[in-house]
Amino acid sequence: MELTGGRVFVTDCRSPAARSAAERLARDGFAVVVNGIYGGEDEGCAVEGCERARVSLTDRKGLTELLESWGEGLRGVIHPSPEPMHTAIEDSREGQWEAAYSEGALASLMVTGAAGEAMARLGRGALIYLGSMHAEKPMGGGFLYSMACGATQMLCREAALDYGARGVNCVYVRLGPTEGDERNDNAYSNQYKGIEYRYPTRKVPDPDEFGGLISFLMTDGARPLNGSDVNAEGGYTLFYGIKREARRDG
C-alpha cells in the first residue's frame, strides 16, 4: 500500500527495534524526528536520515508545542516502552518505582494526550506503541518493567476509544527479544537461555524485520487494527519446554 508520507516523531530510540523503525520510515519517505532527551549518539539518539528534537516525555505542554508546530505535516507518533528494570520486587528501591512510573505510565499518558489531540484535530494519524511481550509475560526480576509495559498497553486501548472515531489509529505492538538487544537478559531469569530454540524459525529476529511492520501501521490499510495488540514477537511465547525440543530434535 502506498505510503502518504508526513512527519513521524519517535519518542525514544534507545532500543534496536525503535531505531530500525525510524530508519525504515525515513527510507520510505517520512520525515522522521527522534527524541534526544536520553543522551548522545552512544545511546542511539542519533539515527541516520532522521532529524532530532529534545523534549521531556512527561512535559505535556512541551510535547504539544512540538507536535503542533508541524501542523498538517504530522503523520504519526511512535512511543517505545521504557528501558528494562531488573530487580526482585522485594529488593526494589524507591527510585526504581519512581522510574517505572515516570518512564512508563506517566510518559505514556503525556505522549498519548499530546499526540492524540494533535492528530485528532487533523482527523488522521497513527499512534504506535512499541511495547513488549513482558506486558503480559513477566520475567524474573522484571515486575517493575512489566508493570510499566502493562500500563501502556491498557492506555493504548483507552486511546483507541478516545481518538479512533476522530481518525487516529492506536496500536500496541508486543515485541520479543531481537538480535543484538540484550536489555532483558538478566540474572533473575533463565528465559533467554538457548534463545534461538524458543523461536519456531530457530533464529532470533533481526530488528530490521520490524521496520516493515511499523511502516505498514502508518498506512490507512492498518485502520482495522485500531485498538489492537499486534503480537510481533516471532512466535517466542509459543515455547513451552526444553523436553519437547529434545523429543523433536532427537
Backbone as CSV, one residue per row, in Angstrom:
resi,resn,N_x,N_y,N_z,CA_x,CA_y,CA_z,C_x,C_y,C_z
1,MET,0.840,-1.190,0.000,0.000,0.000,0.000,0.876,1.242,0.000
2,GLU,0.521,2.224,-0.812,1.329,3.430,-0.926,1.298,4.227,0.368
3,LEU,2.455,4.691,0.769,2.565,5.493,1.979,2.262,6.954,1.658
4,THR,1.708,7.646,2.626,1.299,9.024,2.411,2.365,10.022,2.824
5,GLY,3.440,9.568,3.476,4.487,10.470,3.922,4.029,11.310,5.099
6,GLY,4.786,12.359,5.401,4.483,13.197,6.544,5.561,13.056,7.599
7,ARG,5.366,13.724,8.733,6.362,13.734,9.799,5.967,12.762,10.909
8,VAL,6.930,11.960,11.332,6.717,10.968,12.389,7.702,11.255,13.521
9,PHE,7.201,11.281,14.748,8.021,11.522,15.923,8.237,10.219,16.671
10,VAL,9.508,9.844,16.910,9.855,8.652,17.690,10.356,9.138,19.035
11,THR,9.637,8.808,20.096,9.905,9.420,21.400,11.173,8.911,22.083
12,ASP,11.669,7.734,21.688,12.842,7.144,22.352,13.461,6.135,21.397
13,CYS,14.713,6.339,21.012,15.350,5.450,20.039,16.467,4.608,20.638
14,ARG,16.385,4.307,21.926,17.455,3.530,22.543,17.431,2.058,22.159
15,SER,16.284,1.507,21.826,16.207,0.077,21.511,16.467,-0.161,20.021
16,PRO,17.037,-1.334,19.660,17.263,-1.650,18.251,15.991,-1.603,17.417
17,ALA,14.862,-2.069,17.967,13.612,-2.073,17.208,13.149,-0.654,16.897
18,ALA,13.285,0.259,17.859,12.874,1.646,17.636,13.761,2.321,16.600
19,ARG,15.072,2.087,16.687,15.978,2.672,15.695,15.699,2.121,14.313
20,SER,15.423,0.808,14.246,15.109,0.188,12.970,13.840,0.787,12.361
21,ALA,12.834,0.996,13.205,11.586,1.577,12.713,11.827,2.987,12.179
22,ALA,12.630,3.780,12.906,12.917,5.147,12.470,13.642,5.151,11.130
23,GLU,14.635,4.290,10.996,15.408,4.236,9.761,14.554,3.776,8.582
24,ARG,13.679,2.796,8.814,12.826,2.298,7.734,11.831,3.372,7.290
25,LEU,11.234,4.067,8.235,10.291,5.127,7.885,10.980,6.241,7.107
26,ALA,12.214,6.558,7.493,12.965,7.586,6.761,13.220,7.132,5.322
27,ARG,13.576,5.859,5.140,13.801,5.342,3.785,12.515,5.334,2.969
28,ASP,11.378,5.173,3.657,10.092,5.126,2.964,9.525,6.512,2.686
29,GLY,10.278,7.546,2.977,9.856,8.885,2.598,9.232,9.724,3.685
30,PHE,9.186,9.221,4.923,8.679,10.022,6.027,9.793,10.941,6.547
31,ALA,9.405,12.088,7.049,10.344,12.968,7.741,10.326,12.554,9.205
32,VAL,11.342,11.842,9.646,11.364,11.243,10.980,12.155,12.130,11.937
33,VAL,11.576,12.375,13.095,12.222,13.145,14.148,12.379,12.227,15.360
34,VAL,13.611,12.071,15.845,13.852,11.208,17.005,14.174,12.083,18.219
35,ASN,13.703,11.650,19.370,13.890,12.414,20.597,15.272,12.149,21.179
36,GLY,15.977,13.206,21.558,17.314,13.066,22.099,17.395,13.325,23.580
37,ILE,16.283,13.185,24.286,16.250,13.512,25.703,17.142,12.611,26.534
38,TYR,17.428,11.385,26.031,18.171,10.427,26.846,19.679,10.477,26.644
39,GLY,20.182,11.372,25.826,21.628,11.486,25.718,22.128,11.574,24.303
40,GLY,23.378,11.180,24.098,24.036,11.351,22.815,23.967,10.129,21.931
41,GLU,24.855,10.123,20.926,24.821,9.081,19.911,25.079,7.696,20.500
42,ASP,25.847,7.642,21.594,26.148,6.349,22.190,24.912,5.674,22.756
43,GLU,23.838,6.426,22.967,22.591,5.847,23.467,21.555,5.704,22.352
44,GLY,22.002,5.839,21.105,21.099,5.590,19.995,20.142,6.714,19.689
45,CYS,20.445,7.919,20.152,19.517,9.024,19.921,19.713,9.686,18.572
46,ALA,20.841,9.432,17.919,21.063,9.947,16.572,20.857,8.789,15.604
47,VAL,19.925,8.929,14.681,19.592,7.863,13.748,19.781,8.385,12.334
48,GLU,20.438,7.605,11.506,20.745,8.021,10.141,19.481,8.405,9.379
49,GLY,19.524,9.552,8.738,18.402,10.013,7.930,17.290,10.671,8.716
50,CYS,17.502,10.891,10.027,16.445,11.445,10.877,16.876,12.768,11.510
51,GLU,15.899,13.627,11.738,16.130,14.856,12.481,16.119,14.547,13.974
52,ARG,16.498,15.543,14.776,16.488,15.341,16.219,15.707,16.440,16.912
53,ALA,15.076,16.074,17.992,14.384,17.033,18.860,14.784,16.701,20.292
54,ARG,14.402,17.555,21.212,14.703,17.285,22.622,13.533,17.780,23.462
55,VAL,12.764,16.847,24.001,11.614,17.212,24.821,11.389,16.131,25.868
56,SER,11.036,16.527,27.072,10.746,15.574,28.134,9.423,14.883,27.858
57,LEU,9.390,13.569,28.055,8.165,12.809,27.790,7.120,12.988,28.885
58,THR,7.468,13.660,29.959,6.467,13.958,30.988,6.037,15.422,30.946
59,ASP,6.453,16.135,29.912,6.100,17.543,29.728,5.011,17.647,28.669
60,ARG,3.758,17.596,29.115,2.638,17.613,28.173,2.650,18.877,27.314
61,LYS,2.933,20.013,27.912,2.936,21.271,27.166,4.035,21.268,26.107
62,GLY,5.236,20.815,26.492,6.338,20.766,25.538,6.061,19.818,24.385
63,LEU,5.501,18.671,24.681,5.141,17.710,23.641,4.105,18.297,22.687
64,THR,3.087,18.938,23.253,2.026,19.530,22.437,2.592,20.603,21.513
65,GLU,3.433,21.466,22.057,4.013,22.538,21.243,4.854,21.977,20.099
66,LEU,5.641,20.915,20.379,6.465,20.313,19.337,5.600,19.719,18.229
67,LEU,4.618,18.913,18.603,3.792,18.234,17.611,2.941,19.217,16.813
68,GLU,2.401,20.210,17.483,1.551,21.170,16.785,2.350,22.126,15.909
69,SER,3.666,22.244,16.175,4.490,23.103,15.330,4.634,22.543,13.918
70,TRP,4.338,21.243,13.752,4.427,20.623,12.429,3.130,20.740,11.637
71,GLY,2.078,21.245,12.260,0.820,21.496,11.572,0.300,20.296,10.808
72,GLU,-0.070,20.525,9.549,-0.639,19.475,8.700,0.370,18.378,8.381
73,GLY,1.658,18.643,8.636,2.676,17.656,8.292,2.755,16.469,9.242
74,LEU,2.142,16.572,10.434,2.203,15.483,11.409,1.464,14.256,10.890
75,ARG,2.163,13.112,10.881,1.554,11.874,10.380,1.446,10.784,11.442
76,GLY,2.388,10.771,12.403,2.316,9.715,13.394,3.312,9.892,14.516
77,VAL,3.103,9.139,15.594,3.991,9.131,16.755,4.247,7.679,17.139
78,ILE,5.519,7.350,17.362,5.910,6.018,17.815,6.481,6.162,19.221
79,HIS,5.873,5.447,20.161,6.289,5.558,21.562,6.728,4.200,22.091
80,PRO,8.059,3.944,22.190,8.551,2.662,22.694,8.391,2.533,24.209
81,SER,8.446,1.296,24.683,8.414,1.026,26.115,9.706,1.536,26.743
82,PRO,9.715,1.750,28.062,10.938,2.237,28.722,12.014,1.170,28.758
83,GLU,13.195,1.562,29.203,14.280,0.608,29.369,13.916,-0.412,30.455
84,PRO,14.309,-1.689,30.298,14.027,-2.699,31.323,14.639,-2.336,32.669
85,MET,13.951,-2.752,33.722,14.426,-2.529,35.085,14.539,-3.890,35.762
86,HIS,15.722,-4.273,36.126,15.966,-5.604,36.663,16.126,-5.560,38.174
87,THR,15.130,-6.034,38.871,15.198,-6.116,40.326,14.053,-6.985,40.833
88,ALA,14.323,-7.778,41.855,13.246,-8.509,42.511,12.376,-7.497,43.246
89,ILE,11.084,-7.755,43.301,10.171,-6.765,43.865,10.513,-6.442,45.320
90,GLU,10.985,-7.446,46.068,11.293,-7.198,47.481,12.581,-6.382,47.650
91,ASP,13.394,-6.301,46.580,14.643,-5.548,46.647,14.567,-4.188,45.973
92,SER,13.419,-3.880,45.382,13.294,-2.640,44.607,13.438,-1.419,45.499
93,ARG,14.161,-0.445,45.002,14.347,0.803,45.722,13.293,1.821,45.298
94,GLU,13.107,2.823,46.125,12.081,3.832,45.844,12.317,4.502,44.491
95,GLY,13.581,4.755,44.166,13.881,5.401,42.893,13.492,4.561,41.694
96,GLN,13.568,3.234,41.847,13.180,2.358,40.746,11.674,2.366,40.535
97,TRP,10.912,2.447,41.615,9.461,2.552,41.483,9.098,3.868,40.793
98,GLU,9.793,4.922,41.168,9.548,6.223,40.564,9.865,6.202,39.071
99,ALA,10.979,5.533,38.704,11.347,5.436,37.290,10.317,4.633,36.500
100,ALA,9.834,3.531,37.102,8.823,2.715,36.430,7.559,3.519,36.171
101,TYR,7.216,4.373,37.112,6.028,5.219,36.951,6.250,6.336,35.931
102,SER,7.351,7.082,36.103,7.552,8.260,35.254,7.891,7.880,33.819
103,GLU,8.754,6.861,33.609,9.126,6.459,32.263,8.094,5.532,31.629
104,GLY,7.230,4.950,32.466,6.197,4.061,31.948,4.858,4.740,31.827
105,ALA,4.042,4.640,32.877,2.667,5.129,32.814,2.574,6.632,32.564
106,LEU,3.370,7.426,33.285,3.251,8.878,33.160,3.687,9.362,31.779
107,ALA,4.843,8.892,31.306,5.307,9.289,29.982,4.307,8.879,28.906
108,SER,3.777,7.663,29.002,2.800,7.196,28.015,1.537,8.047,28.042
109,LEU,1.102,8.440,29.241,-0.094,9.270,29.361,0.116,10.635,28.710
110,MET,1.273,11.256,28.958,1.553,12.569,28.397,1.698,12.507,26.878
111,VAL,2.409,11.492,26.390,2.574,11.327,24.943,1.235,11.070,24.275
112,THR,0.420,10.204,24.885,-0.882,9.878,24.306,-1.771,11.104,24.224
113,GLY,-1.836,11.887,25.304,-2.682,13.064,25.287,-2.247,14.079,24.257
114,ALA,-0.939,14.365,24.210,-0.436,15.363,23.268,-0.583,14.884,21.827
115,ALA,-0.170,13.645,21.557,-0.220,13.118,20.198,-1.653,12.883,19.743
116,GLY,-2.471,12.300,20.641,-3.860,12.025,20.276,-4.620,13.282,19.911
117,GLU,-4.490,14.323,20.708,-5.209,15.564,20.437,-4.690,16.246,19.176
118,ALA,-3.373,16.256,18.995,-2.797,16.910,17.814,-3.253,16.231,16.534
119,MET,-3.266,14.903,16.519,-3.668,14.194,15.302,-5.176,14.178,15.142
120,ALA,-5.911,14.145,16.248,-7.376,14.173,16.154,-7.853,15.471,15.520
121,ARG,-7.163,16.559,15.795,-7.535,17.833,15.169,-7.336,17.800,13.658
122,LEU,-6.396,16.962,13.221,-6.157,16.801,11.787,-7.097,15.774,11.164
123,GLY,-7.701,14.941,12.030,-8.601,13.901,11.538,-7.888,12.690,10.967
124,ARG,-6.614,12.517,11.314,-5.847,11.364,10.806,-4.577,11.207,11.636
125,GLY,-3.913,10.076,11.435,-2.644,9.842,12.112,-2.576,8.472,12.761
126,ALA,-1.377,8.092,13.162,-1.157,6.791,13.806,-0.356,6.992,15.084
127,LEU,-0.815,6.374,16.148,-0.112,6.383,17.435,0.267,4.939,17.734
128,ILE,1.553,4.624,17.537,2.027,3.253,17.643,2.897,3.107,18.897
129,TYR,2.502,2.195,19.768,3.275,1.911,20.975,4.142,0.686,20.704
130,LEU,5.463,0.852,20.748,6.368,-0.283,20.616,6.540,-0.877,22.005
131,GLY,5.704,-1.841,22.324,5.692,-2.415,23.659,6.485,-3.690,23.753
132,SER,6.097,-4.544,24.651,6.848,-5.766,24.919,5.906,-6.896,25.284
133,MET,6.322,-8.110,24.958,5.571,-9.290,25.398,5.537,-9.350,26.916
134,HIS,6.463,-8.632,27.574,6.512,-8.652,29.033,5.392,-7.834,29.673
135,ALA,4.563,-7.183,28.856,3.356,-6.571,29.400,2.436,-7.664,29.946
136,GLU,2.543,-8.879,29.380,1.700,-9.993,29.800,2.499,-11.209,30.263
137,LYS,3.774,-11.215,30.009,4.627,-12.364,30.369,5.777,-11.852,31.231
138,PRO,5.541,-11.700,32.541,6.595,-11.172,33.416,7.845,-12.045,33.375
139,MET,8.984,-11.394,33.482,10.241,-12.126,33.534,10.772,-12.065,34.961
140,GLY,11.691,-12.954,35.283,12.254,-12.950,36.618,12.879,-11.609,36.956
141,GLY,12.499,-11.049,38.066,13.048,-9.762,38.464,12.587,-8.612,37.596
142,GLY,11.539,-8.811,36.830,11.106,-7.768,35.907,9.724,-7.224,36.194
143,PHE,9.262,-7.304,37.439,7.908,-6.865,37.756,7.700,-5.392,37.413
144,LEU,8.669,-4.545,37.756,8.510,-3.111,37.509,8.422,-2.812,36.016
145,TYR,9.238,-3.514,35.236,9.208,-3.332,33.781,7.876,-3.807,33.208
146,SER,7.410,-4.970,33.650,6.122,-5.484,33.182,4.988,-4.538,33.562
147,MET,5.074,-3.957,34.747,4.061,-3.010,35.195,4.028,-1.782,34.281
148,ALA,5.208,-1.275,33.933,5.279,-0.110,33.053,4.719,-0.435,31.676
149,CYS,5.062,-1.608,31.135,4.570,-2.008,29.816,3.070,-2.272,29.845
150,GLY,2.598,-2.924,30.894,1.173,-3.231,31.006,0.313,-1.984,31.097
151,ALA,0.797,-0.967,31.800,0.051,0.285,31.908,-0.104,0.931,30.541
152,THR,0.953,0.888,29.739,0.893,1.470,28.398,-0.025,0.671,27.492
153,GLN,-0.018,-0.645,27.633,-0.897,-1.495,26.839,-2.369,-1.138,27.089
154,MET,-2.733,-0.949,28.344,-4.106,-0.564,28.668,-4.410,0.842,28.164
155,LEU,-3.428,1.726,28.235,-3.629,3.085,27.767,-3.893,3.123,26.268
156,CYS,-3.249,2.234,25.515,-3.490,2.163,24.074,-4.962,1.886,23.780
157,ARG,-5.559,1.011,24.560,-6.975,0.684,24.341,-7.861,1.881,24.648
158,GLU,-7.524,2.609,25.705,-8.281,3.827,26.033,-8.118,4.861,24.929
159,ALA,-6.890,4.983,24.412,-6.630,5.951,23.347,-7.438,5.614,22.097
160,ALA,-7.553,4.324,21.789,-8.331,3.918,20.618,-9.794,4.335,20.766
161,LEU,-10.312,4.211,21.979,-11.697,4.624,22.230,-11.861,6.139,22.155
162,ASP,-10.870,6.864,22.661,-10.951,8.324,22.697,-10.720,8.959,21.335
163,TYR,-9.751,8.400,20.575,-9.333,9.077,19.347,-9.659,8.318,18.062
164,GLY,-10.077,7.055,18.187,-10.360,6.262,16.993,-11.419,6.881,16.103
165,ALA,-12.487,7.376,16.690,-13.565,7.980,15.902,-13.154,9.301,15.277
166,ARG,-12.023,9.833,15.729,-11.533,11.112,15.197,-10.370,10.899,14.233
167,GLY,-10.217,9.666,13.768,-9.262,9.376,12.708,-7.883,8.921,13.126
168,VAL,-7.654,8.722,14.438,-6.329,8.320,14.904,-6.294,6.813,15.146
169,ASN,-5.332,6.134,14.542,-5.204,4.691,14.681,-4.205,4.374,15.784
170,CYS,-4.646,3.671,16.829,-3.804,3.378,18.000,-3.556,1.875,18.082
171,VAL,-2.284,1.480,18.078,-1.933,0.059,18.072,-0.786,-0.192,19.049
172,TYR,-0.902,-1.266,19.828,0.163,-1.683,20.746,0.881,-2.878,20.128
173,VAL,2.172,-2.734,19.836,2.959,-3.798,19.222,3.772,-4.498,20.299
174,ARG,3.506,-5.783,20.507,4.204,-6.561,21.533,5.441,-7.211,20.923
175,LEU,6.594,-6.652,21.213,7.846,-7.165,20.685,8.467,-8.181,21.639
176,GLY,9.202,-9.119,21.072,10.003,-10.037,21.854,11.464,-9.650,21.743
177,PRO,12.371,-10.496,22.213,13.799,-10.203,22.077,14.198,-10.178,20.605
178,THR,15.128,-9.303,20.278,15.638,-9.237,18.919,17.156,-9.384,18.938
179,GLU,17.704,-9.703,17.792,19.141,-9.876,17.670,19.869,-8.596,18.063
180,GLY,20.854,-8.712,18.922,21.611,-7.548,19.346,20.970,-6.759,20.467
181,ASP,19.819,-7.195,20.951,19.134,-6.495,22.030,19.158,-7.379,23.275
182,GLU,20.111,-7.112,24.154,20.257,-7.934,25.361,19.668,-7.247,26.581
183,ARG,18.784,-6.281,26.388,18.297,-5.480,27.507,17.539,-6.303,28.544
184,ASN,16.932,-7.395,28.120,16.126,-8.177,29.056,16.867,-9.373,29.654
185,ASP,18.060,-9.636,29.168,18.832,-10.764,29.684,19.382,-10.389,31.059
186,ASN,19.034,-11.170,32.067,19.444,-10.805,33.420,19.557,-12.036,34.306
187,ALA,20.199,-11.843,35.438,20.476,-12.954,36.345,19.228,-13.476,37.038
188,TYR,18.120,-12.742,36.973,16.906,-13.158,37.661,16.085,-14.166,36.854
189,SER,16.417,-14.351,35.580,15.562,-15.161,34.725,16.387,-16.037,33.795
190,ASN,15.873,-17.243,33.492,16.521,-18.097,32.500,15.757,-18.104,31.187
191,GLN,14.837,-17.145,31.006,14.024,-17.103,29.789,14.862,-16.949,28.529
192,TYR,16.040,-16.362,28.658,16.817,-16.032,27.473,17.964,-16.999,27.209
193,LYS,17.984,-18.103,27.926,18.990,-19.135,27.681,18.530,-20.006,26.514
194,GLY,19.453,-20.292,25.594,19.082,-21.067,24.417,17.999,-20.394,23.618
195,ILE,18.117,-19.069,23.494,17.008,-18.268,22.978,16.598,-18.648,21.558
196,GLU,17.556,-19.062,20.714,17.193,-19.363,19.325,16.241,-20.544,19.238
197,TYR,16.287,-21.454,20.232,15.399,-22.618,20.199,13.972,-22.263,20.628
198,ARG,13.774,-21.077,21.115,12.445,-20.657,21.548,11.654,-20.028,20.403
199,TYR,12.272,-19.883,19.254,11.591,-19.368,18.074,11.291,-20.504,17.108
200,PRO,10.115,-20.531,16.494,9.819,-21.571,15.502,10.830,-21.597,14.365
201,THR,11.401,-20.446,14.025,12.383,-20.377,12.945,13.777,-20.792,13.389
202,ARG,13.975,-21.012,14.711,15.280,-21.307,15.302,16.273,-20.168,15.046
203,LYS,15.762,-18.960,14.954,16.619,-17.799,14.726,16.027,-16.585,15.428
204,VAL,16.864,-15.845,16.138,16.411,-14.621,16.784,16.146,-13.576,15.703
205,PRO,14.968,-12.941,15.687,14.657,-11.974,14.630,15.637,-10.812,14.604
206,ASP,15.924,-10.341,13.398,16.722,-9.140,13.219,15.819,-7.932,13.445
207,PRO,16.306,-6.891,14.115,15.462,-5.704,14.343,14.906,-5.114,13.055
208,ASP,15.657,-5.251,11.938,15.197,-4.683,10.672,13.882,-5.300,10.212
209,GLU,13.579,-6.502,10.695,12.350,-7.163,10.278,11.110,-6.431,10.769
210,PHE,11.261,-5.626,11.826,10.111,-4.917,12.366,9.820,-3.622,11.615
211,GLY,10.821,-3.132,10.881,10.640,-1.865,10.196,9.473,-1.867,9.235
212,GLY,9.338,-2.954,8.473,8.244,-3.043,7.511,6.883,-3.050,8.181
213,LEU,6.800,-3.712,9.340,5.537,-3.738,10.076,5.142,-2.332,10.519
214,ILE,6.082,-1.587,11.066,5.778,-0.235,11.523,5.397,0.651,10.360
215,SER,6.059,0.476,9.229,5.726,1.243,8.036,4.285,0.976,7.609
216,PHE,3.888,-0.289,7.654,2.506,-0.634,7.306,1.503,-0.004,8.267
217,LEU,1.834,0.003,9.561,0.913,0.549,10.554,0.686,2.047,10.366
218,MET,1.530,2.708,9.589,1.343,4.122,9.290,0.364,4.356,8.145
219,THR,-0.065,3.302,7.477,-0.941,3.443,6.321,-2.413,3.301,6.708
220,ASP,-3.280,3.723,5.804,-4.719,3.583,6.027,-5.143,2.119,6.055
221,GLY,-4.335,1.250,5.452,-4.669,-0.171,5.441,-4.645,-0.800,6.819
222,ALA,-4.034,-0.125,7.782,-3.947,-0.660,9.147,-5.115,-0.216,10.019
223,ARG,-6.058,0.544,9.493,-7.158,1.053,10.317,-7.973,-0.034,11.020
224,PRO,-8.186,-1.214,10.413,-8.924,-2.264,11.134,-8.220,-2.737,12.402
225,LEU,-6.960,-2.381,12.585,-6.209,-2.802,13.771,-6.330,-1.806,14.916
226,ASN,-7.114,-0.763,14.750,-7.250,0.239,15.807,-7.626,-0.412,17.140
227,GLY,-6.864,-0.108,18.175,-7.126,-0.663,19.500,-6.579,-2.048,19.724
228,SER,-5.842,-2.569,18.750,-5.369,-3.955,18.829,-4.011,-4.076,19.502
229,ASP,-3.747,-5.294,20.012,-2.403,-5.704,20.404,-1.864,-6.538,19.247
230,VAL,-0.844,-6.064,18.583,-0.232,-6.809,17.486,0.925,-7.625,18.051
231,ASN,0.792,-8.927,17.994,1.787,-9.823,18.565,2.924,-9.995,17.572
232,ALA,4.029,-9.270,17.794,5.144,-9.276,16.846,6.406,-9.833,17.495
233,GLU,6.241,-10.921,18.285,7.393,-11.496,18.964,7.907,-12.748,18.273
234,GLY,7.470,-12.973,17.021,8.038,-14.044,16.207,7.756,-15.451,16.678
235,GLY,6.724,-15.644,17.494,6.402,-16.976,17.998,7.154,-17.357,19.253
236,TYR,7.879,-16.424,19.858,8.689,-16.703,21.045,7.844,-17.272,22.183
237,THR,6.669,-16.719,22.400,5.845,-17.151,23.533,5.144,-18.484,23.286
238,LEU,5.341,-19.077,22.095,4.805,-20.421,21.858,5.626,-21.474,22.589
239,PHE,6.849,-21.148,22.921,7.762,-22.101,23.555,7.231,-22.546,24.915
240,TYR,7.277,-23.863,25.187,6.828,-24.319,26.496,7.630,-25.502,27.024
241,GLY,8.913,-25.591,26.683,9.703,-26.609,27.362,10.828,-27.197,26.556
242,ILE,11.964,-27.384,27.222,13.121,-27.981,26.573,12.861,-29.440,26.203
243,LYS,12.048,-30.160,26.998,11.817,-31.582,26.738,11.180,-31.803,25.372
244,ARG,10.281,-30.935,24.996,9.641,-31.068,23.689,10.679,-30.907,22.584
245,GLU,11.637,-29.991,22.776,12.687,-29.792,21.812,13.550,-31.053,21.708
246,ALA,13.842,-31.655,22.843,14.685,-32.859,22.838,14.019,-33.999,22.084
247,ARG,12.709,-34.169,22.240,11.978,-35.214,21.516,12.014,-34.952,20.023
248,ARG,11.810,-33.683,19.646,11.740,-33.336,18.226,13.105,-33.483,17.557
249,ASP,14.159,-32.962,18.223,15.470,-32.941,17.592,16.226,-34.250,17.773
250,GLY,15.762,-35.083,18.710,16.464,-36.332,18.958,15.966,-37.455,18.092
